[in-house]
Amino acid sequence: MIRMLTAYTREIDDIETSAADILRQLDTEKRLLRHSVGLLAFHPDFLETGAVKAISAALPFDTIGGTCSGTAVAGAIGDLMLTIAVLTSDDAVFRAGGVLLDEDDPKPAIHDLYAGLAPLSAEKPSLLLTVAPVMSNIGGDDLVEALDADSGGVPLFGGLAASPRPDFSGVETCLNGEHQANLLTLIAVYGAVNPEFYRTAIPGDRVIRQDAVITKSEKNLLQTINDRTPLDYLESIGLANGGSIAGLTSIPFVLTMNDGSLVVRAAYEVTEEGYLRAYGAVPQGVPIGFADSSAEFVLQSTRENIGQALASSGGGSALIVACDARRWTLGARPTAEMREAALCLDNMLPYRIAYASGELCPVRNSEGRLVNTFQNLSTIACRL
């Protein structure tokens, strides 16, 4: 059995006070079991003042973490804040590590990291937890592919670091307080963990033109849909006008992958040719649809697919990761989604929410088998 302890601080400048806040709430001398590990989420300012390093040094276990645009635990919600979720257990074992990724070829470093946490002579992990970097030439799909190749498909859950700043600056990940922009962090969880996964799936009736197909693409560059440029195609279905797309990052692309699983992508750039550059891979030949991501849908899906589902699941604890694009969809109410989840979960089970640039989570394919995927514009949860 795994228990989750949570804590938070809003103190950025006085790092001794921020560390004391966390230690007081966790009460580590009385509440920790035999094995523990921590997951941090924080505004970039907590790195720059040294608060993350001070907090990590004060804790008697390994920590991983990353910057985010918003985070929450029971009783505290905000963007200018640091939260920690501590997993502690008498029977489950946690091994944490990290590695700097090479933009040209990240696979050797990922292989070495996994081999160090899960040597061939040891049992296979039950779960992998990650806080991953944002890198221009490496997407979440690359991480999933590399870790699946090494682990044989061990369930992978986590997110890419994010930032609340308009220029997206300060995005970094950390291991035991040491931080870098290209650091991949990983926790291998051993034991009879049996995690359950939840996701805000987009229903078919919200997807426009599911008969469309990606007819040309290169990695994360979407070049044609039904042999038309994406910009031209989106104008034909009313999602673009006059050569521009309003709210581009908040338009979900729903892809039906070759294994039958559904993944969601978001684009962040329209090129001069009318192509779209996405956060993740957009494979050629894959069916594609576009869905509604209104504020109303964001809140409804969080309430029903995450909050109510977890509250009725029979206890445990939950790590929750939400896509940063959903937060921007909410406009002047950037914390509304976290508050919606809190209404369902406060006093029900321990939880921690962190916003991310992309989400890594197992989903069921058409055969009912869990497969690791990289998502955008979703909120995901892992119940332990």
C-alpha positions as a Python dict, from the first residue, in 0.01 Angstrom:
ca = {
    (1, 'M'): (0, 0, 0),
    (2, 'I'): (115, 354, -82),
    (3, 'R'): (12, 655, 124),
    (4, 'M'): (37, 1010, -10),
    (5, 'L'): (131, 1309, 205),
    (6, 'T'): (96, 1659, 59),
    (7, 'A'): (224, 2001, 156),
    (8, 'Y'): (259, 2349, 6),
    (9, 'T'): (427, 2684, 58),
    (10, 'R'): (380, 3030, -87),
    (11, 'E'): (703, 3161, 63),
    (12, 'I'): (952, 3228, -217),
    (13, 'D'): (1217, 3465, -80),
    (14, 'D'): (1276, 3332, 272),
    (15, 'I'): (1394, 2982, 183),
    (16, 'E'): (1434, 2875, 545),
    (17, 'T'): (1068, 2953, 605),
    (18, 'S'): (960, 2773, 287),
    (19, 'A'): (1148, 2458, 394),
    (20, 'A'): (1004, 2485, 746),
    (21, 'D'): (651, 2515, 597),
    (22, 'I'): (695, 2189, 410),
    (23, 'L'): (855, 1998, 698),
    (24, 'R'): (588, 2111, 943),
    (25, 'Q'): (301, 1996, 720),
    (26, 'L'): (464, 1665, 628),
    (27, 'D'): (571, 1584, 988),
    (28, 'T'): (823, 1341, 841),
    (29, 'E'): (947, 1203, 1173),
    (30, 'K'): (603, 1064, 1256),
    (31, 'R'): (431, 1003, 924),
    (32, 'L'): (688, 848, 690),
    (33, 'L'): (687, 473, 631),
    (34, 'R'): (996, 267, 536),
    (35, 'H'): (1032, 394, 177),
    (36, 'S'): (948, 741, 43),
    (37, 'V'): (992, 969, -258),
    (38, 'G'): (871, 1321, -338),
    (39, 'L'): (728, 1495, -646),
    (40, 'L'): (758, 1875, -652),
    (41, 'A'): (567, 2125, -868),
    (42, 'F'): (642, 2497, -847),
    (43, 'H'): (650, 2841, -1007),
    (44, 'P'): (993, 2914, -1166),
    (45, 'D'): (1063, 3177, -897),
    (46, 'F'): (1109, 2896, -641),
    (47, 'L'): (1410, 2774, -840),
    (48, 'E'): (1560, 3118, -883),
    (49, 'T'): (1553, 3202, -509),
    (50, 'G'): (1694, 2862, -406),
    (51, 'A'): (1377, 2751, -228),
    (52, 'V'): (1353, 2423, -425),
    (53, 'K'): (1711, 2333, -336),
    (54, 'A'): (1658, 2418, 33),
    (55, 'I'): (1338, 2214, 53),
    (56, 'S'): (1494, 1916, -125),
    (57, 'A'): (1799, 1925, 104),
    (58, 'A'): (1575, 1927, 414),
    (59, 'L'): (1386, 1612, 313),
    (60, 'P'): (1514, 1261, 402),
    (61, 'F'): (1429, 1109, 62),
    (62, 'D'): (1483, 1169, -311),
    (63, 'T'): (1272, 1425, -495),
    (64, 'I'): (1198, 1498, -860),
    (65, 'G'): (999, 1790, -994),
    (66, 'G'): (951, 2068, -1241),
    (67, 'T'): (817, 2414, -1305),
    (68, 'C'): (446, 2450, -1370),
    (69, 'S'): (184, 2716, -1442),
    (70, 'G'): (-44, 2618, -1155),
    (71, 'T'): (-61, 2360, -880),
    (72, 'A'): (-294, 2250, -600),
    (73, 'V'): (-332, 2023, -300),
    (74, 'A'): (-625, 2003, -60),
    (75, 'G'): (-669, 2348, 91),
    (76, 'A'): (-436, 2538, -144),
    (77, 'I'): (-465, 2640, -510),
    (78, 'G'): (-251, 2886, -706),
    (79, 'D'): (22, 2963, -956),
    (80, 'L'): (277, 3139, -732),
    (81, 'M'): (314, 2835, -511),
    (82, 'L'): (512, 2514, -452),
    (83, 'T'): (350, 2180, -375),
    (84, 'I'): (491, 1839, -293),
    (85, 'A'): (332, 1494, -309),
    (86, 'V'): (521, 1241, -97),
    (87, 'L'): (462, 873, -173),
    (88, 'T'): (546, 658, 128),
    (89, 'S'): (509, 283, 185),
    (90, 'D'): (630, -10, 392),
    (91, 'D'): (617, -254, 101),
    (92, 'A'): (650, -52, -224),
    (93, 'V'): (1003, 66, -311),
    (94, 'F'): (1091, 386, -502),
    (95, 'R'): (1406, 448, -707),
    (96, 'A'): (1459, 799, -845),
    (97, 'G'): (1707, 928, -1101),
    (98, 'G'): (1765, 1171, -1382),
    (99, 'V'): (1968, 1222, -1696),
    (100, 'L'): (2051, 1513, -1928),
    (101, 'L'): (1909, 1454, -2277),
    (102, 'D'): (2092, 1515, -2604),
    (103, 'E'): (1861, 1690, -2852),
    (104, 'D'): (2005, 1494, -3144),
    (105, 'D'): (1965, 1147, -2992),
    (106, 'P'): (1806, 1111, -2647),
    (107, 'K'): (1767, 732, -2657),
    (108, 'P'): (2112, 627, -2522),
    (109, 'A'): (2074, 851, -2216),
    (110, 'I'): (1719, 728, -2153),
    (111, 'H'): (1839, 368, -2185),
    (112, 'D'): (2114, 430, -1929),
    (113, 'L'): (1873, 600, -1689),
    (114, 'Y'): (1623, 315, -1702),
    (115, 'A'): (1895, 51, -1674),
    (116, 'G'): (2024, 222, -1360),
    (117, 'L'): (1680, 228, -1198),
    (118, 'A'): (1566, -113, -1324),
    (119, 'P'): (1867, -345, -1379),
    (120, 'L'): (1798, -671, -1561),
    (121, 'S'): (1877, -865, -1244),
    (122, 'A'): (1593, -695, -1053),
    (123, 'E'): (1217, -736, -1074),
    (124, 'K'): (1025, -524, -1321),
    (125, 'P'): (879, -194, -1194),
    (126, 'S'): (502, -169, -1154),
    (127, 'L'): (491, 198, -1253),
    (128, 'L'): (713, 474, -1390),
    (129, 'L'): (656, 837, -1286),
    (130, 'T'): (823, 1121, -1474),
    (131, 'V'): (866, 1496, -1486),
    (132, 'A'): (1012, 1559, -1831),
    (133, 'P'): (1179, 1856, -2004),
    (134, 'V'): (1047, 2064, -2293),
    (135, 'M'): (1293, 2044, -2585),
    (136, 'S'): (1245, 2166, -2941),
    (137, 'N'): (1354, 1842, -3111),
    (138, 'I'): (1224, 1595, -2852),
    (139, 'G'): (854, 1539, -2795),
    (140, 'G'): (663, 1336, -2543),
    (141, 'D'): (624, 1063, -2805),
    (142, 'D'): (1002, 1019, -2818),
    (143, 'L'): (1011, 965, -2442),
    (144, 'V'): (726, 713, -2456),
    (145, 'E'): (889, 523, -2741),
    (146, 'A'): (1229, 507, -2570),
    (147, 'L'): (1098, 406, -2229),
    (148, 'D'): (860, 148, -2379),
    (149, 'A'): (1150, -8, -2567),
    (150, 'D'): (1350, -42, -2247),
    (151, 'S'): (1072, -132, -2003),
    (152, 'G'): (851, -344, -2224),
    (153, 'G'): (556, -112, -2171),
    (154, 'V'): (558, -52, -1794),
    (155, 'P'): (281, 207, -1727),
    (156, 'L'): (426, 559, -1758),
    (157, 'F'): (261, 859, -1592),
    (158, 'G'): (364, 1224, -1568),
    (159, 'G'): (402, 1547, -1759),
    (160, 'L'): (632, 1796, -1927),
    (161, 'A'): (740, 2101, -1730),
    (162, 'A'): (557, 2430, -1793),
    (163, 'S'): (567, 2800, -1703),
    (164, 'P'): (303, 3064, -1625),
    (165, 'R'): (515, 3338, -1783),
    (166, 'P'): (394, 3481, -2117),
    (167, 'D'): (735, 3416, -2277),
    (168, 'F'): (738, 3058, -2139),
    (169, 'S'): (1073, 3126, -1969),
    (170, 'G'): (1219, 2941, -1674),
    (171, 'V'): (1098, 2594, -1772),
    (172, 'E'): (1319, 2342, -1590),
    (173, 'T'): (1310, 2007, -1413),
    (174, 'C'): (1497, 1904, -1100),
    (175, 'L'): (1638, 1604, -916),
    (176, 'N'): (1711, 1654, -546),
    (177, 'G'): (1714, 2030, -598),
    (178, 'E'): (1962, 2030, -888),
    (179, 'H'): (1792, 2167, -1197),
    (180, 'Q'): (1845, 2186, -1572),
    (181, 'A'): (1635, 2268, -1878),
    (182, 'N'): (1707, 1932, -2045),
    (183, 'L'): (1690, 1703, -1740),
    (184, 'L'): (1463, 1397, -1765),
    (185, 'T'): (1362, 1269, -1422),
    (186, 'L'): (1213, 928, -1347),
    (187, 'I'): (1085, 727, -1052),
    (188, 'A'): (1061, 348, -1079),
    (189, 'V'): (800, 210, -839),
    (190, 'Y'): (833, -153, -730),
    (191, 'G'): (576, -371, -558),
    (192, 'A'): (208, -463, -589),
    (193, 'V'): (100, -109, -673),
    (194, 'N'): (-186, -170, -922),
    (195, 'P'): (-236, 192, -1035),
    (196, 'E'): (-559, 305, -1200),
    (197, 'F'): (-563, 575, -1467),
    (198, 'Y'): (-827, 834, -1554),
    (199, 'R'): (-842, 1081, -1844),
    (200, 'T'): (-1070, 1352, -1976),
    (201, 'A'): (-1140, 1174, -2303),
    (202, 'I'): (-1312, 1376, -2575),
    (203, 'P'): (-1642, 1209, -2677),
    (204, 'G'): (-1704, 1139, -3042),
    (205, 'D'): (-1995, 1381, -3069),
    (206, 'R'): (-1759, 1672, -2996),
    (207, 'V'): (-1521, 1579, -3280),
    (208, 'I'): (-1569, 1757, -3614),
    (209, 'R'): (-1509, 1564, -3938),
    (210, 'Q'): (-1370, 1235, -3810),
    (211, 'D'): (-1331, 1111, -4169),
    (212, 'A'): (-1025, 1333, -4227),
    (213, 'V'): (-680, 1175, -4269),
    (214, 'I'): (-328, 1312, -4234),
    (215, 'T'): (-198, 1272, -4588),
    (216, 'K'): (147, 1428, -4537),
    (217, 'S'): (353, 1498, -4226),
    (218, 'E'): (706, 1497, -4089),
    (219, 'K'): (745, 1416, -3718),
    (220, 'N'): (550, 1697, -3547),
    (221, 'L'): (488, 1904, -3863),
    (222, 'L'): (137, 1856, -4004),
    (223, 'Q'): (157, 1936, -4377),
    (224, 'T'): (-169, 1815, -4537),
    (225, 'I'): (-510, 1685, -4431),
    (226, 'N'): (-706, 1516, -4709),
    (227, 'D'): (-437, 1656, -4945),
    (228, 'R'): (-508, 2016, -4836),
    (229, 'T'): (-294, 2234, -4613),
    (230, 'P'): (-417, 2226, -4251),
    (231, 'L'): (-497, 2597, -4266),
    (232, 'D'): (-709, 2546, -4579),
    (233, 'Y'): (-880, 2242, -4430),
    (234, 'L'): (-960, 2418, -4102),
    (235, 'E'): (-1111, 2710, -4294),
    (236, 'S'): (-1337, 2464, -4477),
    (237, 'I'): (-1482, 2336, -4148),
    (238, 'G'): (-1509, 2678, -3984),
    (239, 'L'): (-1213, 2661, -3742),
    (240, 'A'): (-1004, 2920, -3929),
    (241, 'N'): (-1087, 3242, -4108),
    (242, 'G'): (-893, 3476, -4335),
    (243, 'G'): (-571, 3280, -4310),
    (244, 'S'): (-555, 3276, -3929),
    (245, 'I'): (-665, 3046, -3647),
    (246, 'A'): (-796, 3204, -3328),
    (247, 'G'): (-688, 3018, -3014),
    (248, 'L'): (-470, 2774, -3206),
    (249, 'T'): (-317, 2603, -2901),
    (250, 'S'): (-660, 2532, -2752),
    (251, 'I'): (-795, 2338, -3055),
    (252, 'P'): (-762, 1963, -2986),
    (253, 'F'): (-652, 1735, -3271),
    (254, 'V'): (-792, 1387, -3202),
    (255, 'L'): (-578, 1118, -3367),
    (256, 'T'): (-674, 750, -3400),
    (257, 'M'): (-342, 568, -3384),
    (258, 'N'): (-261, 242, -3562),
    (259, 'D'): (-310, 42, -3241),
    (260, 'G'): (-659, 188, -3197),
    (261, 'S'): (-571, 425, -2913),
    (262, 'L'): (-688, 785, -2923),
    (263, 'V'): (-437, 1062, -2857),
    (264, 'V'): (-485, 1437, -2858),
    (265, 'R'): (-242, 1690, -3002),
    (266, 'A'): (-223, 2069, -2997),
    (267, 'A'): (-41, 2296, -3243),
    (268, 'Y'): (154, 2604, -3147),
    (269, 'E'): (264, 2748, -3485),
    (270, 'V'): (126, 2810, -3833),
    (271, 'T'): (407, 2815, -4091),
    (272, 'E'): (420, 3032, -4401),
    (273, 'E'): (306, 2732, -4606),
    (274, 'G'): (-7, 2687, -4396),
    (275, 'Y'): (136, 2387, -4211),
    (276, 'L'): (88, 2334, -3838),
    (277, 'R'): (366, 2250, -3592),
    (278, 'A'): (239, 2038, -3302),
    (279, 'Y'): (375, 1952, -2958),
    (280, 'G'): (378, 1582, -3045),
    (281, 'A'): (405, 1350, -3343),
    (282, 'V'): (134, 1361, -3611),
    (283, 'P'): (189, 1039, -3812),
    (284, 'Q'): (100, 1023, -4180),
    (285, 'G'): (-202, 807, -4266),
    (286, 'V'): (-368, 854, -3926),
    (287, 'P'): (-734, 965, -3906),
    (288, 'I'): (-772, 1310, -3751),
    (289, 'G'): (-1064, 1506, -3604),
    (290, 'F'): (-1092, 1843, -3433),
    (291, 'A'): (-1286, 1892, -3112),
    (292, 'D'): (-1446, 2156, -2891),
    (293, 'S'): (-1226, 2274, -2602),
    (294, 'S'): (-1450, 2544, -2458),
    (295, 'A'): (-1421, 2649, -2094),
    (296, 'E'): (-1754, 2478, -2029),
    (297, 'F'): (-1622, 2147, -2163),
    (298, 'V'): (-1294, 2178, -1970),
    (299, 'L'): (-1477, 2219, -1640),
    (300, 'Q'): (-1739, 1955, -1714),
    (301, 'S'): (-1483, 1694, -1818),
    (302, 'T'): (-1268, 1760, -1511),
    (303, 'R'): (-1568, 1734, -1282),
    (304, 'E'): (-1706, 1414, -1435),
    (305, 'N'): (-1400, 1225, -1563),
    (306, 'I'): (-1155, 1317, -1288),
    (307, 'G'): (-1319, 1465, -977),
    (308, 'Q'): (-1632, 1253, -950),
    (309, 'A'): (-1460, 941, -1084),
    (310, 'L'): (-1180, 959, -829),
    (311, 'A'): (-1414, 1051, -543),
    (312, 'S'): (-1620, 737, -607),
    (313, 'S'): (-1323, 506, -669),
    (314, 'G'): (-1291, 377, -315),
    (315, 'G'): (-1006, 569, -156),
    (316, 'G'): (-634, 575, -219),
    (317, 'S'): (-461, 890, -341),
    (318, 'A'): (-420, 1065, -674),
    (319, 'L'): (-156, 1239, -882),
    (320, 'I'): (-327, 1467, -1135),
    (321, 'V'): (-167, 1638, -1438),
    (322, 'A'): (-356, 1896, -1645),
    (323, 'C'): (-256, 2042, -1981),
    (324, 'D'): (-151, 2407, -1975),
    (325, 'A'): (-366, 2475, -2285),
    (326, 'R'): (-678, 2392, -2082),
    (327, 'R'): (-576, 2658, -1830),
    (328, 'W'): (-552, 2923, -2103),
    (329, 'T'): (-893, 2817, -2235),
    (330, 'L'): (-1038, 2933, -1902),
    (331, 'G'): (-932, 3293, -1970),
    (332, 'A'): (-978, 3517, -1667),
    (333, 'R'): (-1041, 3212, -1443),
    (334, 'P'): (-710, 3023, -1470),
    (335, 'T'): (-760, 2828, -1145),
    (336, 'A'): (-1121, 2726, -1221),
    (337, 'E'): (-1032, 2371, -1330),
    (338, 'M'): (-833, 2303, -1014),
    (339, 'R'): (-1119, 2443, -806),
    (340, 'E'): (-1363, 2217, -988),
    (341, 'A'): (-1152, 1914, -897),
    (342, 'A'): (-1112, 2035, -538),
    (343, 'L'): (-1490, 2055, -493),
    (344, 'C'): (-1505, 1680, -561),
    (345, 'L'): (-1185, 1567, -391),
    (346, 'D'): (-1132, 1777, -78),
    (347, 'N'): (-1198, 1559, 229),
    (348, 'M'): (-1224, 1253, 3),
    (349, 'L'): (-861, 1152, -70),
    (350, 'P'): (-513, 1307, -82),
    (351, 'Y'): (-429, 1455, -422),
    (352, 'R'): (-187, 1686, -599),
    (353, 'I'): (-258, 1873, -925),
    (354, 'A'): (12, 2020, -1150),
    (355, 'Y'): (-23, 2187, -1491),
    (356, 'A'): (207, 2062, -1767),
    (357, 'S'): (301, 2124, -2131),
    (358, 'G'): (194, 1772, -2220),
    (359, 'E'): (69, 1461, -2045),
    (360, 'L'): (207, 1106, -2042),
    (361, 'C'): (-46, 840, -1945),
    (362, 'P'): (-162, 490, -2039),
    (363, 'V'): (-491, 471, -2230),
    (364, 'R'): (-685, 169, -2352),
    (365, 'N'): (-665, 87, -2721),
    (366, 'S'): (-940, -74, -2931),
    (367, 'E'): (-846, -414, -2788),
    (368, 'G'): (-880, -294, -2430),
    (369, 'R'): (-506, -306, -2365),
    (370, 'L'): (-330, -22, -2182),
    (371, 'V'): (-71, 153, -2398),
    (372, 'N'): (147, 447, -2299),
    (373, 'T'): (69, 767, -2490),
    (374, 'F'): (161, 1133, -2503),
    (375, 'Q'): (-139, 1365, -2487),
    (376, 'N'): (-224, 1733, -2511),
    (377, 'L'): (-532, 1923, -2390),
    (378, 'S'): (-632, 1654, -2142),
    (379, 'T'): (-631, 1612, -1768),
    (380, 'I'): (-500, 1278, -1645),
    (381, 'A'): (-493, 1110, -1305),
    (382, 'C'): (-312, 815, -1150),
    (383, 'R'): (-484, 665, -846),
    (384, 'L'): (-260, 470, -609),
}
